[in-house]
Amino acid sequence: MNAARYISGGWRELKFEQGNSGNFIDHECIVPTNASVITIIPVSKILDATFYSFRPSWFRKWFRWPKYFSLQYTLMVGDRKYSVATVC
């Protein structure tokens, strides 16, 4: 599966699963309290086990130095909008 890619910036667009269909087509989603949503990041090869067990140190989080990637998204709670970045 190929992800849409913005070549000059190096970012990839995430798609969210629609229901439990296995189709990842939604560009945005509404997640009710105590619910979850699934998204995927396509890769070109199988990742090592270290990727799945990696937890960034406070140093990496503080200075925003990702080892693998940085996930940035907009979160809306009620009428308030928050920009969030997660270092992985």
Gaussian input, Z-matrix of N, CA and C with variables (Angstrom, degrees):
# hf/3-21g

backbone

0 1
 N
 C     1     B1
 C     2     B2     1     A1
 N     3     B3     2     A2     1     D1
 C     4     B4     3     A3     2     D2
 C     5     B5     4     A4     3     D3
 N     6     B6     5     A5     4     D4
 C     7     B7     6     A6     5     D5
 C     8     B8     7     A7     6     D6
 N     9     B9     8     A8     7     D7
 C    10    B10     9     A9     8     D8
 C    11    B11    10    A10     9     D9
 N    12    B12    11    A11    10    D10
 C    13    B13    12    A12    11    D11
 C    14    B14    13    A13    12    D12
 N    15    B15    14    A14    13    D13
 C    16    B16    15    A15    14    D14
 C    17    B17    16    A16    15    D15
 N    18    B18    17    A17    16    D16
 C    19    B19    18    A18    17    D17
 C    20    B20    19    A19    18    D18
 N    21    B21    20    A20    19    D19
 C    22    B22    21    A21    20    D20
 C    23    B23    22    A22    21    D21
 N    24    B24    23    A23    22    D22
 C    25    B25    24    A24    23    D23
 C    26    B26    25    A25    24    D24
 N    27    B27    26    A26    25    D25
 C    28    B28    27    A27    26    D26
 C    29    B29    28    A28    27    D27
 N    30    B30    29    A29    28    D28
 C    31    B31    30    A30    29    D29
 C    32    B32    31    A31    30    D30
 N    33    B33    32    A32    31    D31
 C    34    B34    33    A33    32    D32
 C    35    B35    34    A34    33    D33
 N    36    B36    35    A35    34    D34
 C    37    B37    36    A36    35    D35
 C    38    B38    37    A37    36    D36
 N    39    B39    38    A38    37    D37
 C    40    B40    39    A39    38    D38
 C    41    B41    40    A40    39    D39
 N    42    B42    41    A41    40    D40
 C    43    B43    42    A42    41    D41
 C    44    B44    43    A43    42    D42
 N    45    B45    44    A44    43    D43
 C    46    B46    45    A45    44    D44
 C    47    B47    46    A46    45    D45
 N    48    B48    47    A47    46    D46
 C    49    B49    48    A48    47    D47
 C    50    B50    49    A49    48    D48
 N    51    B51    50    A50    49    D49
 C    52    B52    51    A51    50    D50
 C    53    B53    52    A52    51    D51
 N    54    B54    53    A53    52    D52
 C    55    B55    54    A54    53    D53
 C    56    B56    55    A55    54    D54
 N    57    B57    56    A56    55    D55
 C    58    B58    57    A57    56    D56
 C    59    B59    58    A58    57    D57
 N    60    B60    59    A59    58    D58
 C    61    B61    60    A60    59    D59
 C    62    B62    61    A61    60    D60
 N    63    B63    62    A62    61    D61
 C    64    B64    63    A63    62    D62
 C    65    B65    64    A64    63    D63
 N    66    B66    65    A65    64    D64
 C    67    B67    66    A66    65    D65
 C    68    B68    67    A67    66    D66
 N    69    B69    68    A68    67    D67
 C    70    B70    69    A69    68    D68
 C    71    B71    70    A70    69    D69
 N    72    B72    71    A71    70    D70
 C    73    B73    72    A72    71    D71
 C    74    B74    73    A73    72    D72
 N    75    B75    74    A74    73    D73
 C    76    B76    75    A75    74    D74
 C    77    B77    76    A76    75    D75
 N    78    B78    77    A77    76    D76
 C    79    B79    78    A78    77    D77
 C    80    B80    79    A79    78    D78
 N    81    B81    80    A80    79    D79
 C    82    B82    81    A81    80    D80
 C    83    B83    82    A82    81    D81
 N    84    B84    83    A83    82    D82
 C    85    B85    84    A84    83    D83
 C    86    B86    85    A85    84    D84
 N    87    B87    86    A86    85    D85
 C    88    B88    87    A87    86    D86
 C    89    B89    88    A88    87    D87
 N    90    B90    89    A89    88    D88
 C    91    B91    90    A90    89    D89
 C    92    B92    91    A91    90    D90
 N    93    B93    92    A92    91    D91
 C    94    B94    93    A93    92    D92
 C    95    B95    94    A94    93    D93
 N    96    B96    95    A95    94    D94
 C    97    B97    96    A96    95    D95
 C    98    B98    97    A97    96    D96
 N    99    B99    98    A98    97    D97
 C   100   B100    99    A99    98    D98
 C   101   B101   100   A100    99    D99
 N   102   B102   101   A101   100   D100
 C   103   B103   102   A102   101   D101
 C   104   B104   103   A103   102   D102
 N   105   B105   104   A104   103   D103
 C   106   B106   105   A105   104   D104
 C   107   B107   106   A106   105   D105
 N   108   B108   107   A107   106   D106
 C   109   B109   108   A108   107   D107
 C   110   B110   109   A109   108   D108
 N   111   B111   110   A110   109   D109
 C   112   B112   111   A111   110   D110
 C   113   B113   112   A112   111   D111
 N   114   B114   113   A113   112   D112
 C   115   B115   114   A114   113   D113
 C   116   B116   115   A115   114   D114
 N   117   B117   116   A116   115   D115
 C   118   B118   117   A117   116   D116
 C   119   B119   118   A118   117   D117
 N   120   B120   119   A119   118   D118
 C   121   B121   120   A120   119   D119
 C   122   B122   121   A121   120   D120
 N   123   B123   122   A122   121   D121
 C   124   B124   123   A123   122   D122
 C   125   B125   124   A124   123   D123
 N   126   B126   125   A125   124   D124
 C   127   B127   126   A126   125   D125
 C   128   B128   127   A127   126   D126
 N   129   B129   128   A128   127   D127
 C   130   B130   129   A129   128   D128
 C   131   B131   130   A130   129   D129
 N   132   B132   131   A131   130   D130
 C   133   B133   132   A132   131   D131
 C   134   B134   133   A133   132   D132
 N   135   B135   134   A134   133   D133
 C   136   B136   135   A135   134   D134
 C   137   B137   136   A136   135   D135
 N   138   B138   137   A137   136   D136
 C   139   B139   138   A138   137   D137
 C   140   B140   139   A139   138   D138
 N   141   B141   140   A140   139   D139
 C   142   B142   141   A141   140   D140
 C   143   B143   142   A142   141   D141
 N   144   B144   143   A143   142   D142
 C   145   B145   144   A144   143   D143
 C   146   B146   145   A145   144   D144
 N   147   B147   146   A146   145   D145
 C   148   B148   147   A147   146   D146
 C   149   B149   148   A148   147   D147
 N   150   B150   149   A149   148   D148
 C   151   B151   150   A150   149   D149
 C   152   B152   151   A151   150   D150
 N   153   B153   152   A152   151   D151
 C   154   B154   153   A153   152   D152
 C   155   B155   154   A154   153   D153
 N   156   B156   155   A155   154   D154
 C   157   B157   156   A156   155   D155
 C   158   B158   157   A157   156   D156
 N   159   B159   158   A158   157   D157
 C   160   B160   159   A159   158   D158
 C   161   B161   160   A160   159   D159
 N   162   B162   161   A161   160   D160
 C   163   B163   162   A162   161   D161
 C   164   B164   163   A163   162   D162
 N   165   B165   164   A164   163   D163
 C   166   B166   165   A165   164   D164
 C   167   B167   166   A166   165   D165
 N   168   B168   167   A167   166   D166
 C   169   B169   168   A168   167   D167
 C   170   B170   169   A169   168   D168
 N   171   B171   170   A170   169   D169
 C   172   B172   171   A171   170   D170
 C   173   B173   172   A172   171   D171
 N   174   B174   173   A173   172   D172
 C   175   B175   174   A174   173   D173
 C   176   B176   175   A175   174   D174
 N   177   B177   176   A176   175   D175
 C   178   B178   177   A177   176   D176
 C   179   B179   178   A178   177   D177
 N   180   B180   179   A179   178   D178
 C   181   B181   180   A180   179   D179
 C   182   B182   181   A181   180   D180
 N   183   B183   182   A182   181   D181
 C   184   B184   183   A183   182   D182
 C   185   B185   184   A184   183   D183
 N   186   B186   185   A185   184   D184
 C   187   B187   186   A186   185   D185
 C   188   B188   187   A187   186   D186
 N   189   B189   188   A188   187   D187
 C   190   B190   189   A189   188   D188
 C   191   B191   190   A190   189   D189
 N   192   B192   191   A191   190   D190
 C   193   B193   192   A192   191   D191
 C   194   B194   193   A193   192   D192
 N   195   B195   194   A194   193   D193
 C   196   B196   195   A195   194   D194
 C   197   B197   196   A196   195   D195
 N   198   B198   197   A197   196   D196
 C   199   B199   198   A198   197   D197
 C   200   B200   199   A199   198   D198
 N   201   B201   200   A200   199   D199
 C   202   B202   201   A201   200   D200
 C   203   B203   202   A202   201   D201
 N   204   B204   203   A203   202   D202
 C   205   B205   204   A204   203   D203
 C   206   B206   205   A205   204   D204
 N   207   B207   206   A206   205   D205
 C   208   B208   207   A207   206   D206
 C   209   B209   208   A208   207   D207
 N   210   B210   209   A209   208   D208
 C   211   B211   210   A210   209   D209
 C   212   B212   211   A211   210   D210
 N   213   B213   212   A212   211   D211
 C   214   B214   213   A213   212   D212
 C   215   B215   214   A214   213   D213
 N   216   B216   215   A215   214   D214
 C   217   B217   216   A216   215   D215
 C   218   B218   217   A217   216   D216
 N   219   B219   218   A218   217   D217
 C   220   B220   219   A219   218   D218
 C   221   B221   220   A220   219   D219
 N   222   B222   221   A221   220   D220
 C   223   B223   222   A222   221   D221
 C   224   B224   223   A223   222   D222
 N   225   B225   224   A224   223   D223
 C   226   B226   225   A225   224   D224
 C   227   B227   226   A226   225   D225
 N   228   B228   227   A227   226   D226
 C   229   B229   228   A228   227   D227
 C   230   B230   229   A229   228   D228
 N   231   B231   230   A230   229   D229
 C   232   B232   231   A231   230   D230
 C   233   B233   232   A232   231   D231
 N   234   B234   233   A233   232   D232
 C   235   B235   234   A234   233   D233
 C   236   B236   235   A235   234   D234
 N   237   B237   236   A236   235   D235
 C   238   B238   237   A237   236   D236
 C   239   B239   238   A238   237   D237
 N   240   B240   239   A239   238   D238
 C   241   B241   240   A240   239   D239
 C   242   B242   241   A241   240   D240
 N   243   B243   242   A242   241   D241
 C   244   B244   243   A243   242   D242
 C   245   B245   244   A244   243   D243
 N   246   B246   245   A245   244   D244
 C   247   B247   246   A246   245   D245
 C   248   B248   247   A247   246   D246
 N   249   B249   248   A248   247   D247
 C   250   B250   249   A249   248   D248
 C   251   B251   250   A250   249   D249
 N   252   B252   251   A251   250   D250
 C   253   B253   252   A252   251   D251
 C   254   B254   253   A253   252   D252
 N   255   B255   254   A254   253   D253
 C   256   B256   255   A255   254   D254
 C   257   B257   256   A256   255   D255
 N   258   B258   257   A257   256   D256
 C   259   B259   258   A258   257   D257
 C   260   B260   259   A259   258   D258
 N   261   B261   260   A260   259   D259
 C   262   B262   261   A261   260   D260
 C   263   B263   262   A262   261   D261

   B1=1.4486
   B2=1.5169
   B3=1.3023
   B4=1.4627
   B5=1.5131
   B6=1.3146
   B7=1.4650
   B8=1.5187
   B9=1.3254
   B10=1.4585
   B11=1.5232
   B12=1.3179
   B13=1.4623
   B14=1.5254
   B15=1.3119
   B16=1.4493
   B17=1.5230
   B18=1.3123
   B19=1.4590
   B20=1.5261
   B21=1.3375
   B22=1.4629
   B23=1.5206
   B24=1.3341
   B25=1.4579
   B26=1.5062
   B27=1.3242
   B28=1.4548
   B29=1.5192
   B30=1.3225
   B31=1.4644
   B32=1.5162
   B33=1.3062
   B34=1.4609
   B35=1.5182
   B36=1.3105
   B37=1.4527
   B38=1.5299
   B39=1.3199
   B40=1.4611
   B41=1.5244
   B42=1.3032
   B43=1.4607
   B44=1.5234
   B45=1.3194
   B46=1.4544
   B47=1.5204
   B48=1.3268
   B49=1.4560
   B50=1.5246
   B51=1.3129
   B52=1.4575
   B53=1.5257
   B54=1.3498
   B55=1.4664
   B56=1.5182
   B57=1.3198
   B58=1.4690
   B59=1.5222
   B60=1.3373
   B61=1.4611
   B62=1.5209
   B63=1.3374
   B64=1.4562
   B65=1.5183
   B66=1.3409
   B67=1.4644
   B68=1.5188
   B69=1.3194
   B70=1.4556
   B71=1.5283
   B72=1.3392
   B73=1.4592
   B74=1.5245
   B75=1.3235
   B76=1.4681
   B77=1.5220
   B78=1.3369
   B79=1.4609
   B80=1.5213
   B81=1.3079
   B82=1.4555
   B83=1.5158
   B84=1.3246
   B85=1.4618
   B86=1.5240
   B87=1.3065
   B88=1.4597
   B89=1.5203
   B90=1.3275
   B91=1.4583
   B92=1.5211
   B93=1.3349
   B94=1.4657
   B95=1.5314
   B96=1.3149
   B97=1.4542
   B98=1.5267
   B99=1.3255
   B100=1.4715
   B101=1.5221
   B102=1.3161
   B103=1.4635
   B104=1.5305
   B105=1.3091
   B106=1.4627
   B107=1.5221
   B108=1.3148
   B109=1.4568
   B110=1.5304
   B111=1.3123
   B112=1.4608
   B113=1.5234
   B114=1.3285
   B115=1.4557
   B116=1.5267
   B117=1.3111
   B118=1.4633
   B119=1.5214
   B120=1.3139
   B121=1.4525
   B122=1.5301
   B123=1.3218
   B124=1.4676
   B125=1.5261
   B126=1.3083
   B127=1.4608
   B128=1.5185
   B129=1.3250
   B130=1.4602
   B131=1.5262
   B132=1.3476
   B133=1.4632
   B134=1.5204
   B135=1.3042
   B136=1.4624
   B137=1.5288
   B138=1.3336
   B139=1.4654
   B140=1.5292
   B141=1.3274
   B142=1.4636
   B143=1.5214
   B144=1.3207
   B145=1.4650
   B146=1.5278
   B147=1.3280
   B148=1.4668
   B149=1.5256
   B150=1.3195
   B151=1.4646
   B152=1.5257
   B153=1.3269
   B154=1.4578
   B155=1.5283
   B156=1.3209
   B157=1.4668
   B158=1.5321
   B159=1.3291
   B160=1.4620
   B161=1.5190
   B162=1.3292
   B163=1.4591
   B164=1.5280
   B165=1.3315
   B166=1.4638
   B167=1.5286
   B168=1.3133
   B169=1.4634
   B170=1.5271
   B171=1.3254
   B172=1.4605
   B173=1.5234
   B174=1.3473
   B175=1.4604
   B176=1.5315
   B177=1.3312
   B178=1.4692
   B179=1.5263
   B180=1.3231
   B181=1.4630
   B182=1.5259
   B183=1.3363
   B184=1.4556
   B185=1.5268
   B186=1.3370
   B187=1.4603
   B188=1.5275
   B189=1.3269
   B190=1.4700
   B191=1.5239
   B192=1.3663
   B193=1.4575
   B194=1.5160
   B195=1.3172
   B196=1.4537
   B197=1.5290
   B198=1.3077
   B199=1.4587
   B200=1.5247
   B201=1.3258
   B202=1.4541
   B203=1.5316
   B204=1.3285
   B205=1.4543
   B206=1.5224
   B207=1.3188
   B208=1.4570
   B209=1.5243
   B210=1.3118
   B211=1.4564
   B212=1.5253
   B213=1.3365
   B214=1.4555
   B215=1.5190
   B216=1.3166
   B217=1.4543
   B218=1.5200
   B219=1.3254
   B220=1.4580
   B221=1.5151
   B222=1.3108
   B223=1.4556
   B224=1.5162
   B225=1.3245
   B226=1.4559
   B227=1.5143
   B228=1.3360
   B229=1.4592
   B230=1.5179
   B231=1.3262
   B232=1.4574
   B233=1.5100
   B234=1.3267
   B235=1.4651
   B236=1.5233
   B237=1.3222
   B238=1.4739
   B239=1.5181
   B240=1.3255
   B241=1.4572
   B242=1.5226
   B243=1.3435
   B244=1.4551
   B245=1.5216
   B246=1.3323
   B247=1.4672
   B248=1.5193
   B249=1.3237
   B250=1.4622
   B251=1.5164
   B252=1.3401
   B253=1.4572
   B254=1.5235
   B255=1.3113
   B256=1.4579
   B257=1.5198
   B258=1.3273
   B259=1.4528
   B260=1.5138
   B261=1.3229
   B262=1.4693
   B263=1.5049
   A1=108.79
   A2=117.65
   A3=122.31
   A4=110.49
   A5=116.44
   A6=121.89
   A7=108.19
   A8=115.85
   A9=119.35
   A10=107.30
   A11=116.95
   A12=120.38
   A13=110.27
   A14=115.66
   A15=122.22
   A16=106.12
   A17=117.54
   A18=123.03
   A19=113.32
   A20=119.51
   A21=119.84
   A22=112.69
   A23=118.78
   A24=120.88
   A25=113.99
   A26=117.55
   A27=121.07
   A28=114.37
   A29=119.37
   A30=120.47
   A31=110.42
   A32=115.35
   A33=121.97
   A34=109.48
   A35=115.24
   A36=121.46
   A37=110.19
   A38=116.89
   A39=121.29
   A40=109.76
   A41=115.76
   A42=122.10
   A43=106.86
   A44=116.29
   A45=121.71
   A46=110.56
   A47=115.68
   A48=121.24
   A49=110.15
   A50=115.50
   A51=121.32
   A52=108.36
   A53=116.72
   A54=120.82
   A55=109.81
   A56=117.73
   A57=122.21
   A58=110.42
   A59=116.37
   A60=121.63
   A61=113.87
   A62=117.88
   A63=120.71
   A64=112.12
   A65=117.75
   A66=122.48
   A67=109.43
   A68=116.15
   A69=121.93
   A70=108.19
   A71=116.18
   A72=120.26
   A73=113.71
   A74=119.09
   A75=121.54
   A76=111.46
   A77=116.79
   A78=122.33
   A79=112.16
   A80=116.82
   A81=121.74
   A82=107.93
   A83=115.97
   A84=118.96
   A85=109.99
   A86=115.20
   A87=122.58
   A88=106.58
   A89=116.05
   A90=121.22
   A91=108.50
   A92=117.38
   A93=119.93
   A94=111.39
   A95=117.00
   A96=121.98
   A97=109.79
   A98=116.47
   A99=124.42
   A100=113.58
   A101=117.69
   A102=121.83
   A103=108.66
   A104=116.57
   A105=120.47
   A106=109.25
   A107=115.60
   A108=122.21
   A109=107.34
   A110=116.42
   A111=121.23
   A112=109.46
   A113=115.83
   A114=122.30
   A115=107.24
   A116=116.89
   A117=120.26
   A118=109.85
   A119=115.63
   A120=122.14
   A121=106.14
   A122=118.47
   A123=120.44
   A124=111.40
   A125=116.91
   A126=122.95
   A127=109.17
   A128=115.83
   A129=119.79
   A130=112.91
   A131=118.17
   A132=120.93
   A133=109.36
   A134=117.79
   A135=122.72
   A136=109.07
   A137=116.16
   A138=121.16
   A139=111.26
   A140=115.40
   A141=121.15
   A142=110.73
   A143=115.87
   A144=121.43
   A145=111.48
   A146=118.27
   A147=121.26
   A148=111.33
   A149=117.66
   A150=120.42
   A151=111.02
   A152=116.79
   A153=121.28
   A154=113.12
   A155=117.70
   A156=120.46
   A157=112.25
   A158=118.11
   A159=122.07
   A160=111.76
   A161=116.52
   A162=123.57
   A163=106.83
   A164=118.19
   A165=120.04
   A166=111.91
   A167=115.97
   A168=121.07
   A169=108.95
   A170=116.41
   A171=120.73
   A172=110.05
   A173=116.26
   A174=121.77
   A175=110.50
   A176=116.44
   A177=121.02
   A178=110.90
   A179=116.58
   A180=120.49
   A181=110.89
   A182=116.28
   A183=121.78
   A184=111.84
   A185=116.70
   A186=120.72
   A187=113.50
   A188=116.34
   A189=122.68
   A190=112.17
   A191=116.03
   A192=122.50
   A193=108.77
   A194=118.34
   A195=119.50
   A196=111.73
   A197=116.26
   A198=120.38
   A199=108.99
   A200=116.40
   A201=121.04
   A202=112.02
   A203=117.30
   A204=120.42
   A205=109.66
   A206=114.88
   A207=122.36
   A208=106.66
   A209=116.45
   A210=122.10
   A211=107.62
   A212=117.02
   A213=121.89
   A214=109.46
   A215=116.46
   A216=120.36
   A217=110.50
   A218=115.62
   A219=122.54
   A220=108.28
   A221=115.87
   A222=122.89
   A223=108.38
   A224=116.89
   A225=120.73
   A226=109.35
   A227=115.81
   A228=122.58
   A229=105.94
   A230=116.12
   A231=119.80
   A232=109.49
   A233=116.91
   A234=121.37
   A235=112.54
   A236=117.63
   A237=121.51
   A238=110.65
   A239=116.08
   A240=122.83
   A241=109.45
   A242=117.40
   A243=123.22
   A244=109.59
   A245=116.98
   A246=121.67
   A247=106.96
   A248=116.05
   A249=121.69
   A250=109.00
   A251=116.66
   A252=121.98
   A253=108.35
   A254=115.94
   A255=121.78
   A256=108.51
   A257=117.67
   A258=122.59
   A259=109.09
   A260=116.90
   A261=121.93
   A262=110.62
   D1=130.98
   D2=179.39
   D3=-99.46
   D4=140.93
   D5=176.45
   D6=-98.89
   D7=147.87
   D8=173.92
   D9=-65.12
   D10=134.52
   D11=-174.09
   D12=-129.57
   D13=133.07
   D14=174.52
   D15=-92.71
   D16=105.64
   D17=-167.51
   D18=-61.27
   D19=-47.43
   D20=-174.71
   D21=-70.83
   D22=-28.26
   D23=-178.59
   D24=-96.87
   D25=-17.82
   D26=178.67
   D27=77.36
   D28=11.85
   D29=-179.20
   D30=-93.79
   D31=156.54
   D32=178.27
   D33=-124.37
   D34=142.51
   D35=-178.47
   D36=-84.35
   D37=133.32
   D38=176.72
   D39=-91.80
   D40=146.84
   D41=173.50
   D42=-121.70
   D43=148.43
   D44=-177.34
   D45=-109.68
   D46=148.42
   D47=-178.91
   D48=-68.18
   D49=136.01
   D50=178.48
   D51=-93.11
   D52=107.26
   D53=-176.18
   D54=63.34
   D55=-139.08
   D56=175.63
   D57=-112.01
   D58=29.74
   D59=-173.55
   D60=-78.02
   D61=-20.97
   D62=-174.48
   D63=84.78
   D64=0.39
   D65=177.15
   D66=-94.46
   D67=121.09
   D68=-179.33
   D69=-100.91
   D70=90.03
   D71=-174.28
   D72=-126.42
   D73=-18.29
   D74=-175.87
   D75=-78.71
   D76=135.22
   D77=178.15
   D78=-85.84
   D79=-18.93
   D80=178.68
   D81=-146.92
   D82=162.00
   D83=-179.35
   D84=-149.77
   D85=154.87
   D86=174.53
   D87=-108.37
   D88=123.65
   D89=-177.31
   D90=-112.82
   D91=109.28
   D92=177.30
   D93=-65.96
   D94=160.95
   D95=177.71
   D96=-55.63
   D97=139.15
   D98=-179.37
   D99=64.09
   D100=22.06
   D101=176.41
   D102=-115.92
   D103=175.43
   D104=178.45
   D105=-143.51
   D106=165.88
   D107=177.95
   D108=-138.67
   D109=153.40
   D110=-178.06
   D111=-113.39
   D112=137.30
   D113=172.12
   D114=-135.83
   D115=165.67
   D116=-178.87
   D117=-134.46
   D118=157.17
   D119=172.37
   D120=-123.44
   D121=111.06
   D122=-179.77
   D123=-65.89
   D124=141.78
   D125=177.67
   D126=-129.33
   D127=158.38
   D128=-177.15
   D129=-91.76
   D130=-13.50
   D131=177.12
   D132=-147.42
   D133=163.05
   D134=179.22
   D135=-66.88
   D136=134.80
   D137=-178.38
   D138=-84.53
   D139=148.67
   D140=176.77
   D141=-66.60
   D142=159.85
   D143=178.90
   D144=-62.51
   D145=-26.57
   D146=179.93
   D147=-63.10
   D148=-29.02
   D149=178.22
   D150=-62.28
   D151=-42.66
   D152=-175.58
   D153=-75.63
   D154=-22.84
   D155=-179.27
   D156=-100.88
   D157=-3.34
   D158=-177.12
   D159=-67.19
   D160=132.89
   D161=172.70
   D162=-128.82
   D163=118.29
   D164=-176.56
   D165=-65.04
   D166=142.09
   D167=178.22
   D168=-73.92
   D169=165.13
   D170=178.69
   D171=-61.37
   D172=-31.30
   D173=179.83
   D174=-62.81
   D175=-46.23
   D176=177.86
   D177=-64.12
   D178=-41.99
   D179=179.90
   D180=-65.11
   D181=-45.31
   D182=-176.59
   D183=-61.41
   D184=-46.46
   D185=-177.94
   D186=-92.96
   D187=3.70
   D188=178.41
   D189=56.32
   D190=47.31
   D191=176.30
   D192=-104.67
   D193=93.70
   D194=-179.46
   D195=-73.52
   D196=146.08
   D197=173.31
   D198=-85.35
   D199=-40.37
   D200=-178.43
   D201=-109.53
   D202=-56.59
   D203=-178.67
   D204=-162.49
   D205=169.89
   D206=174.71
   D207=-121.37
   D208=127.54
   D209=-179.37
   D210=-102.70
   D211=118.23
   D212=-178.76
   D213=-118.35
   D214=134.31
   D215=-178.36
   D216=-153.46
   D217=165.87
   D218=177.51
   D219=-106.14
   D220=129.65
   D221=-177.99
   D222=-115.87
   D223=130.55
   D224=177.08
   D225=-116.78
   D226=127.11
   D227=175.88
   D228=-122.74
   D229=110.92
   D230=-174.11
   D231=64.24
   D232=-124.08
   D233=178.78
   D234=-97.24
   D235=0.41
   D236=-176.73
   D237=-95.27
   D238=140.01
   D239=-179.80
   D240=-115.41
   D241=131.92
   D242=-179.38
   D243=-124.45
   D244=137.66
   D245=171.52
   D246=-95.77
   D247=126.80
   D248=-174.74
   D249=-123.89
   D250=140.49
   D251=174.87
   D252=-131.85
   D253=129.66
   D254=179.96
   D255=-116.66
   D256=124.48
   D257=179.40
   D258=-90.27
   D259=126.59
   D260=179.71
   D261=-122.58

